[in-house]
Amino acid sequence: SMDKSWRMVLEGALLEARAGNVNVVRKIFRYLMKHVPWYGPIYLEAARLEERCESYSRALEIVERGLREVPRYGPLWFSFLHLCEKTSPLLDSGDGDGGDGDGDEHGQGEE
């Protein structure tokens, strides 16, 4: 039954991920998210896979789904914040200093 075997399925997914079989792993994670929606680490690992593939919007969708299912799983919140930083156009102003464009990162103005 799935109750007893899902942990082995998750381990298999992680082995497949290390082997680079991304499409297989995506299918396994989809299966696990459907059948074991209450286990936060599944969403976390699925999102990490997508992030390694540079599919940041897909990773963010997975984390958001995980947060709907398991809102008290802390690592998903950290992953959510991290992915928001990576995907937000507001946080990438393009001027290179990562700030508001005035070159003064401490908010002190002229001394």
PEPE-V923520 format. One record per helix or strand of 3 or more residues. SS is the DSSP state (H for helix, E for strand). FROM is the first residue (numbers start at 1). LEN is the number of residues. If there is no record, write none. Layout:
BEGIN
<<SS | FROM | LEN> <SS | FROM | LEN>>
END
This chain:
BEGIN
<<H | 2 | 18> <H | 22 | 14> <H | 40 | 13> <H | 56 | 14> <H | 74 | 14> <H | 89 | 3>>
END
